[in-house]
Amino acid sequence: MWFVALFVALLVAFLLAGFCPPVHASSVIGGETVYTVEKDDTLERIAAKLGVPVKRIVDTNGLDPKKRLSRGQVLKVYDRKITPDPIDEGIVINIPERRLYYFKDKRLAETFPVALGLSRKTNGFDWRTPTGKFVITAKQKDPTWNVPPSIQREMELKGEEVIVSMPPGPDNPLGKHALITSIPGIMIHETNKPASISRY
């Protein structure tokens, strides 16, 4: 047991002398909160707004997912998350969690639930969100959506009218603002389908 006492003594000495290197570890945010159901709320909208899975809300509150929620109903929500290791400045997107983390001055400044590409190939199409480092190359307000060839092909296969581009407006899936990234065809943007948030 003497070696435990020696280790503790050395550790205390290092700490007091300031020799302990700074720790840049992930941290835990969130916890248990409550949410009061608003007019026209659905489980999907609440889950998207709070960035938690529908199943977690259903299980925590013993809900029947087929029944409508009542305005004023109070729901318990567990939204605890482990943040990524901090970076000096920039964005980290946790794909499995479907969440964006924005760091500024080595601290977590904001976090948002996001929708991402499907996690696997479907019907011959690969909608997976690519991984890797990127930079924001431009910001656009009221962007025009230039429909990717893969989506044009999907429209064609479904027998739908093939759209090459879509001007700004309520039908534009990019919403009112878009950040263009250095990964070809990948943007961080608003959406006209809020229920898609927190989903693939």
Disulfide bonds with the S-S distance in Angstrom:
none
